[in-house]
């Protein structure tokens, strides 16, 4: 019989429907997906061999779960994706505040309704998308919010005594019966509120204002926490930790390819931007390398973490910087330029926690330093290494480029207002740079060539082979010693 035709308890019984707990649902559906070789947590990258196997083991063990990790590590996303492991629909007694199972009612309302109406008890079908509840733990959360309280207005309207359990107003947890319930940032929850969760997790009963209700709630709890919270704001009380079956450590992407996948998936790239903005792979690599450098930086608080949201926001800013430049110059199509990376600085400064030394340097300086370090780190993966100490007579692949700047009659400038044609013409003037790329990157995508050329110039600046000056209208490159020689 189709679900929509089963509208009464009698029809449900006739269908042979068997009740099962939410943890059994998750377990059975996970087993099915694993057997069918289906991807269980779609859109989560970099956890295939670490977090996801541990999460699957916890589900198979029917555990409540604590996801422990720094900000921006997809903890909440993993929790939300668990909804896909639930049965598509479950039956609920119509009118029940706590999603009573018609075959195993637990609330007074459902028990009395079934007693009165029997097989004619009306039921409805709850879709899995509605079986997810989430609460951000904040210091102002009360026991009444999450467990429940006596409602004096209900008592007055129904003319009931406060001794009658029908005056109870259920909180978020009882209302999420037979659902996945997520408490984000668990250590922020006051200790006395955490204590209120003990019985729910272990014994399945709740206590409200002197009422001891034996409500065996059927729930899958998922908690998220940041290790930093344990010292800065609060902690998870030990007996509560003891009642959480599995604690799973999350982490940031371990390589640039994985980080790129996440950024490309999450960045809100507008359709119009996609049509006229060309983004070289090197630009995407550089952006992710900046985030990797931030996680290692001595100026940034490692305990606080550098969220994946930084690379997503930075990528969006990068596209918008190029878009604005193209709009101002009237271009219909443009390529990301290295100078556009100045536009990502606001995304960096707003998302990193600086240590004392970083505060002394200033957020802007730290952000610029990260871009410089990323260029320097990435350069040897594409081109021959520039050694710190070289023999004077030793030839290097970069001599031709450096000599060109030394002998240039005028300063070489890349202005922000340049059209694509002007930008390309300027870079094409450096003949040794064209020859260098033809030798070192013969299979390079032609469209990416101009970004790569600019990348080489910026890298030579970082290795002190050239000098660079950024001013309001653009960027100037020149021989680092030219000004001294011309001044003699």
C-alpha positions as CSV (number, residue, x, y, z in Angstrom):
1,X,0.0,0.0,0.0
2,X,1.3,3.5,-0.9
3,X,2.2,5.7,2.0
4,X,-0.3,8.4,1.2
5,X,-3.1,5.9,1.5
6,X,-2.1,4.9,5.0
7,X,-3.8,7.6,7.0
8,X,-4.9,5.5,10.0
9,X,-3.3,3.3,12.6
10,X,-5.3,0.4,11.3
11,X,-4.0,0.7,7.7
12,X,-0.5,1.0,9.1
13,X,-0.9,-2.3,11.0
14,X,-2.4,-4.0,8.0
15,X,0.6,-3.0,5.9
16,X,2.9,-5.0,8.2
17,X,5.0,-1.9,9.0
18,X,7.7,-2.5,11.6
19,X,8.9,0.2,13.9
20,X,12.6,0.7,14.4
21,X,14.8,3.2,16.2
22,X,16.5,6.1,14.5
23,X,19.9,4.5,15.2
24,X,18.8,1.3,13.5
25,X,17.5,3.3,10.5
26,X,20.9,5.0,10.2
27,X,22.8,1.7,10.6
28,X,20.7,-0.3,8.1
29,X,20.7,2.4,5.4
30,X,24.4,2.9,5.8
31,X,25.0,-0.9,5.4
32,X,22.9,-0.7,2.2
33,X,24.9,2.2,0.8
34,X,28.2,0.6,1.6
35,X,27.1,-2.7,-0.1
36,X,26.0,-0.8,-3.2
37,X,29.3,1.1,-3.2
38,X,27.4,4.5,-3.0
39,X,29.0,7.7,-1.7
40,X,27.6,8.2,1.7
41,X,28.7,11.8,2.5
42,X,28.5,13.6,-0.9
43,X,30.4,16.9,-1.3
44,X,32.8,16.3,1.6
45,X,36.4,16.1,0.3
46,X,39.6,15.1,2.0
47,X,38.0,12.9,4.6
48,X,37.7,9.7,2.6
49,X,40.4,7.8,4.5
50,X,40.2,9.6,7.9
51,X,37.0,11.1,9.2
52,X,34.3,9.3,7.1
53,X,35.5,5.7,8.0
54,X,35.4,6.7,11.7
55,X,31.9,8.3,11.3
56,X,30.6,5.2,9.6
57,X,32.0,3.0,12.4
58,X,30.2,5.2,14.9
59,X,26.9,4.9,13.1
60,X,27.3,1.1,12.8
61,X,28.0,1.1,16.6
62,X,24.8,3.2,17.1
63,X,26.8,5.8,19.0
64,X,26.0,9.4,19.8
65,X,28.9,11.4,18.2
66,X,31.1,14.4,19.0
67,X,32.8,16.0,16.1
68,X,35.9,17.8,17.4
69,X,37.8,20.2,15.2
70,X,38.8,23.7,14.4
71,X,36.5,26.1,12.6
72,X,35.6,25.5,9.0
73,X,36.2,21.7,9.0
74,X,32.7,20.6,7.7
75,X,31.5,19.4,11.1
76,X,28.0,20.7,10.7
77,X,27.9,19.7,7.1
78,X,28.7,16.1,8.0
79,X,25.9,16.2,10.6
80,X,23.4,17.5,8.1
81,X,24.3,14.9,5.5
82,X,23.4,12.1,8.0
83,X,19.8,12.9,7.2
84,X,20.3,11.1,3.9
85,X,20.8,7.9,5.9
86,X,17.3,8.1,7.4
87,X,14.2,6.3,5.9
88,X,12.4,8.5,3.5
89,X,9.2,8.6,5.6
90,X,8.1,7.5,9.1
91,X,4.6,7.4,10.5
92,X,3.6,9.9,13.3
93,X,0.4,10.2,15.4
94,X,-1.4,13.3,14.1
95,X,-1.3,16.1,16.6
96,X,1.6,14.8,18.6
97,X,4.1,17.4,19.7
98,X,6.9,14.9,20.0
99,X,6.6,12.8,16.7
100,X,5.0,9.8,18.5
101,X,5.4,6.5,16.7
102,X,1.8,5.1,16.3
103,X,3.0,1.6,17.2
104,X,5.0,2.7,20.2
105,X,3.5,5.9,21.6
106,X,5.2,7.6,24.5
107,X,3.4,10.8,25.2
108,X,0.2,11.0,27.2
109,X,-1.6,12.7,24.2
110,X,-0.7,9.8,21.8
111,X,-1.5,7.0,24.3
112,X,-4.9,8.5,25.1
113,X,-5.7,9.2,21.5
114,X,-4.9,5.6,20.5
115,X,-6.9,4.3,23.5
116,X,-9.9,6.4,22.4
117,X,-9.8,6.0,18.6
118,X,-8.0,2.7,18.2
119,X,-7.4,1.7,14.6
120,X,-9.0,4.9,13.5
121,X,-6.3,7.0,15.0
122,X,-5.1,9.4,12.3
123,X,-1.5,9.3,11.3
124,X,0.7,11.4,8.9
125,X,4.1,10.7,7.3
126,X,7.1,12.7,8.3
127,X,9.8,13.2,5.6
128,X,13.4,12.7,6.5
129,X,14.2,16.3,5.5
130,X,12.1,17.4,8.5
131,X,13.9,15.1,10.9
132,X,16.8,17.3,11.7
133,X,17.0,19.8,14.5
134,X,20.0,22.1,15.3
135,X,20.8,24.3,18.3
136,X,23.8,26.6,18.6
137,X,25.0,26.5,22.2
138,X,25.1,30.0,23.6
139,X,25.5,31.1,27.2
140,X,21.8,32.2,27.3
141,X,20.4,28.7,26.5
142,X,18.2,27.5,29.4
143,X,17.0,24.1,30.4
144,X,13.5,25.3,29.5
145,X,14.7,25.9,25.9
146,X,16.1,22.4,25.3
147,X,14.1,20.2,27.8
148,X,10.9,22.0,28.6
149,X,9.0,23.9,31.3
150,X,5.6,24.3,32.9
151,X,3.4,26.6,30.8
152,X,1.2,28.7,33.0
153,X,-0.8,30.0,30.0
154,X,-1.6,26.4,29.0
155,X,-2.6,25.6,32.5
156,X,-5.0,28.6,32.6
157,X,-6.5,27.9,29.2
158,X,-7.1,24.2,29.9
159,X,-8.1,24.9,33.6
160,X,-5.5,22.4,34.8
161,X,-3.6,22.1,38.0
162,X,0.2,22.5,37.9
163,X,0.3,18.9,39.2
164,X,-1.1,17.8,35.8
165,X,1.6,16.8,33.3
166,X,-0.5,18.3,30.5
167,X,0.7,21.7,31.5
168,X,4.2,20.9,30.3
169,X,5.6,22.8,27.3
170,X,8.2,20.5,25.7
171,X,11.6,22.0,24.7
172,X,13.6,21.4,21.5
173,X,14.9,18.0,22.4
174,X,11.6,16.2,23.1
175,X,10.1,17.9,20.0
176,X,13.0,16.4,18.0
177,X,12.0,12.8,19.1
178,X,12.9,10.4,16.3
179,X,15.2,13.0,14.7
180,X,18.9,13.8,14.4
181,X,19.6,16.5,17.0
182,X,22.8,18.6,16.7
183,X,24.2,20.9,19.4
184,X,26.9,23.1,17.9
185,X,29.8,24.4,20.0
186,X,28.9,22.1,22.9
187,X,31.6,23.6,25.3
188,X,29.7,26.9,25.2
189,X,26.7,25.3,26.8
190,X,26.8,26.1,30.6
191,X,27.7,23.1,32.8
192,X,24.3,23.0,34.4
193,X,22.7,22.7,31.0
194,X,25.1,19.9,30.0
195,X,24.1,18.1,33.2
196,X,20.5,18.2,32.1
197,X,21.5,16.0,29.1
198,X,22.8,13.2,31.2
199,X,19.5,11.3,31.6
200,X,18.4,11.9,28.1
201,X,21.6,10.3,26.7
202,X,21.8,7.4,29.1
203,X,18.4,6.6,30.7
204,X,16.0,8.2,28.2
205,X,13.9,10.1,30.7
206,X,13.5,13.8,31.2
207,X,12.7,15.8,34.4
208,X,10.7,19.1,34.3
209,X,9.9,21.1,37.4
210,X,9.2,18.2,39.6
211,X,7.7,16.0,37.0
212,X,9.6,12.8,36.3
213,X,8.4,11.7,32.9
214,X,9.5,8.4,31.6
215,X,9.9,9.4,28.0
216,X,12.2,7.0,26.2
217,X,13.1,9.5,23.5
218,X,14.5,8.0,20.3
219,X,17.2,10.3,19.1
220,X,20.6,10.5,17.4
221,X,22.7,13.2,19.1
222,X,25.6,14.8,17.3
223,X,27.7,17.4,19.0
224,X,30.3,19.7,17.5
225,X,33.1,21.3,19.4
226,X,36.3,23.4,18.8
227,X,39.4,22.3,20.8
228,X,40.1,26.0,21.4
229,X,36.8,26.2,23.4
230,X,38.1,23.9,26.1
231,X,40.4,26.6,27.4
232,X,38.9,29.8,26.2
233,X,35.2,29.6,26.9
234,X,34.3,26.4,28.6
235,X,34.5,22.6,28.5
236,X,32.5,19.5,28.1
237,X,31.8,18.1,31.6
238,X,33.4,14.7,32.1
239,X,30.2,12.7,32.7
240,X,28.7,14.0,29.5
241,X,31.8,13.1,27.6
242,X,31.5,9.6,29.1
243,X,28.0,9.3,27.6
244,X,29.0,10.3,24.1
245,X,29.9,7.1,22.3
246,X,32.5,8.3,19.7
247,X,34.6,11.4,19.5
248,X,35.9,12.0,15.9
249,X,38.7,14.5,15.1
250,X,38.2,16.5,11.9
251,X,41.1,18.3,10.0
252,X,41.8,20.7,7.2
253,X,42.6,19.5,3.7
254,X,46.0,18.0,3.5
255,X,46.9,18.9,-0.1
256,X,46.1,21.8,-2.5
257,X,44.1,19.6,-4.9
258,X,41.6,18.7,-2.2
259,X,41.4,22.3,-1.0
260,X,40.7,23.4,-4.6
261,X,37.8,21.0,-4.9
262,X,36.2,22.4,-1.7
263,X,36.7,26.0,-2.8
264,X,35.3,25.5,-6.3
265,X,32.4,23.6,-4.9
266,X,31.5,26.2,-2.3
267,X,32.3,29.5,-3.9
268,X,29.3,31.3,-5.1
269,X,30.6,32.1,-8.6
270,X,27.9,34.0,-10.6
271,X,26.9,32.9,-14.0
272,X,28.0,36.2,-15.6
273,X,31.5,35.8,-13.9
274,X,31.9,32.3,-15.3
275,X,31.3,33.5,-18.9
276,X,33.9,36.2,-19.1
277,X,36.5,35.4,-16.3
278,X,39.3,33.1,-17.1
279,X,41.0,31.6,-13.9
280,X,44.3,29.8,-14.5
281,X,45.0,26.7,-12.5
282,X,48.1,28.4,-11.1
283,X,45.9,31.2,-9.7
284,X,43.7,28.6,-7.9
285,X,46.8,26.8,-6.6
286,X,48.3,30.1,-5.3
287,X,45.1,31.0,-3.5
288,X,45.0,27.7,-1.7
289,X,48.7,28.0,-0.9
290,X,48.0,31.3,0.8
291,X,45.6,29.5,3.1
292,X,48.2,26.8,3.8
293,X,50.8,29.5,4.6
294,X,48.3,31.1,7.0
295,X,47.9,27.8,8.9
296,X,51.7,27.7,9.4
297,X,52.2,31.4,10.0
298,X,53.9,32.6,13.2
299,X,51.7,35.6,13.2
300,X,48.4,33.7,13.2
301,X,46.9,31.8,16.1
302,X,47.1,28.1,15.1
303,X,44.8,27.1,18.0
304,X,42.0,29.2,16.5
305,X,42.5,27.7,13.1
306,X,42.1,29.1,9.6
307,X,38.8,28.2,8.2
308,X,38.1,26.8,4.7
309,X,35.7,29.7,4.5
310,X,38.8,31.9,4.1
311,X,39.7,30.4,0.8
312,X,36.1,30.5,-0.4
313,X,35.7,34.2,0.5
314,X,39.1,35.0,-1.0
315,X,38.2,33.2,-4.3
316,X,35.0,35.2,-4.5
317,X,36.9,38.4,-3.9
318,X,39.5,37.5,-6.5
319,X,36.8,37.0,-9.1
320,X,35.1,40.2,-8.1
321,X,38.4,42.2,-8.3
322,X,38.9,41.0,-11.8
323,X,35.3,41.7,-12.7
324,X,35.4,45.3,-11.4
325,X,38.7,45.9,-13.3
326,X,37.1,44.6,-16.5
327,X,34.0,46.7,-16.1
328,X,36.0,49.8,-15.6
329,X,38.1,49.2,-18.7
330,X,35.0,48.1,-20.8
331,X,36.4,44.6,-21.4
332,X,34.0,41.8,-22.3
333,X,36.5,39.1,-21.3
334,X,39.4,39.1,-18.9
335,X,42.0,36.8,-17.3
336,X,42.8,36.8,-13.6
337,X,46.0,38.8,-13.0
338,X,48.4,38.5,-10.1
339,X,47.7,42.1,-9.1
340,X,44.1,41.1,-8.5
341,X,45.3,39.2,-5.5
342,X,45.5,42.5,-3.6
343,X,41.7,42.2,-3.7
344,X,41.7,39.1,-1.4
345,X,43.3,40.9,1.5
346,X,40.0,41.9,3.1
347,X,38.9,38.3,3.1
348,X,42.1,37.3,4.9
349,X,42.2,40.1,7.5
350,X,38.6,39.4,8.6
351,X,39.1,35.7,9.1
352,X,42.4,35.2,10.9
353,X,43.1,35.6,14.6
354,X,46.5,37.2,15.1
355,X,48.8,36.5,17.9
356,X,50.6,39.4,19.7
357,X,53.4,39.5,17.1
358,X,50.9,39.6,14.3
359,X,49.0,42.5,15.9
360,X,52.3,44.4,16.1
361,X,52.8,43.8,12.4
362,X,49.2,44.7,11.5
363,X,46.6,42.6,9.7
364,X,47.3,44.2,6.2
365,X,51.0,43.5,6.4
366,X,50.4,39.9,7.6
367,X,48.0,39.3,4.6
368,X,50.5,40.7,2.1
369,X,53.3,38.6,3.7
370,X,51.1,35.4,3.2
371,X,50.7,36.2,-0.5
372,X,54.5,36.7,-0.8
373,X,55.3,33.5,1.0
374,X,52.8,31.5,-1.1
375,X,54.4,32.7,-4.3
376,X,57.8,31.7,-2.9
377,X,56.6,28.3,-1.8
378,X,54.8,27.5,-5.0
379,X,57.5,28.7,-7.5
380,X,59.9,25.7,-7.1
381,X,57.1,23.3,-8.0
382,X,56.8,24.9,-11.5
383,X,60.3,26.2,-12.2
384,X,64.0,25.6,-11.4
385,X,64.9,26.6,-7.9
386,X,66.5,30.0,-7.3
387,X,69.4,29.3,-4.9
388,X,70.1,31.8,-2.1
389,X,73.8,31.7,-2.7
390,X,75.1,31.3,-6.3
391,X,78.6,31.4,-7.7
392,X,79.2,34.7,-9.5
393,X,80.1,33.2,-12.9
394,X,77.4,30.4,-12.7
395,X,74.7,30.8,-15.3
396,X,71.0,30.4,-14.3
397,X,67.8,30.1,-16.4
398,X,66.8,33.6,-15.1
399,X,69.9,35.6,-16.2
400,X,68.2,36.7,-19.5
401,X,65.1,38.0,-17.7
402,X,67.2,39.9,-15.1
403,X,69.5,41.3,-17.7
404,X,66.5,42.6,-19.7
405,X,65.4,44.7,-16.7
406,X,69.0,45.8,-16.1
407,X,69.3,47.1,-19.6
408,X,65.8,48.5,-19.9
409,X,65.6,52.1,-21.0
410,X,62.5,52.8,-18.9
411,X,60.7,51.3,-15.9
412,X,58.4,48.3,-16.7
413,X,54.9,48.9,-15.4
414,X,51.6,46.9,-15.4
415,X,48.8,49.4,-14.7
416,X,45.5,48.2,-13.3
417,X,43.6,50.1,-16.0
418,X,45.3,48.2,-18.9
419,X,43.0,46.4,-21.2
420,X,43.8,42.7,-21.9
421,X,45.5,43.7,-25.1
422,X,47.7,46.3,-23.4
423,X,48.5,44.0,-20.5
424,X,49.6,41.2,-22.9
425,X,51.6,43.6,-25.1
426,X,53.5,44.8,-22.0
427,X,54.4,41.3,-20.9
428,X,55.3,40.3,-24.5
429,X,58.0,43.0,-24.5
430,X,60.1,40.8,-22.2
431,X,61.5,38.5,-24.9
432,X,63.7,36.4,-22.5
433,X,60.6,35.7,-20.4
434,X,58.8,34.2,-23.5
435,X,61.9,32.1,-24.2
436,X,62.1,31.0,-20.5
437,X,58.5,29.8,-20.5
438,X,58.9,28.0,-23.8
439,X,61.8,26.0,-22.3
440,X,60.5,25.4,-18.8
441,X,56.7,25.0,-19.4
442,X,56.4,23.9,-23.1
443,X,53.0,22.2,-22.5
444,X,51.5,25.2,-20.7
445,X,48.0,26.3,-21.6
446,X,48.5,29.4,-23.9
447,X,45.6,31.3,-22.2
448,X,47.4,30.9,-18.8
449,X,50.7,32.2,-20.2
450,X,50.3,35.8,-19.1
451,X,49.4,35.0,-15.5
452,X,52.4,32.7,-15.4
453,X,54.7,35.4,-16.8
454,X,53.5,37.8,-14.1
455,X,54.0,35.0,-11.5
456,X,57.6,34.6,-12.6
457,X,58.2,38.3,-12.1
458,X,56.7,38.4,-8.6
459,X,58.7,35.3,-7.7
460,X,62.0,37.0,-8.9
461,X,61.1,39.9,-6.6
462,X,60.7,37.5,-3.6
463,X,64.1,36.0,-4.4
464,X,65.5,39.6,-4.6
465,X,66.4,39.3,-8.3
466,X,64.1,42.2,-9.2
467,X,62.4,44.9,-7.2
468,X,58.7,45.7,-7.2
469,X,56.8,48.8,-6.2
470,X,53.0,48.9,-5.8
471,X,51.3,52.2,-6.2
472,X,47.7,53.4,-6.7
473,X,47.7,53.0,-10.5
474,X,49.5,49.7,-10.8
475,X,52.8,47.8,-10.2
476,X,56.3,48.7,-11.3
477,X,59.1,46.1,-11.8
478,X,62.8,47.0,-12.2
479,X,66.3,45.8,-11.6
480,X,67.0,46.0,-7.8
481,X,70.3,47.8,-8.3
482,X,69.5,50.0,-11.3
483,X,68.5,53.0,-9.2
484,X,71.8,52.9,-7.3
485,X,73.8,52.7,-10.5
486,X,71.9,55.4,-12.3
487,X,72.3,57.6,-9.2
488,X,76.2,57.4,-9.3
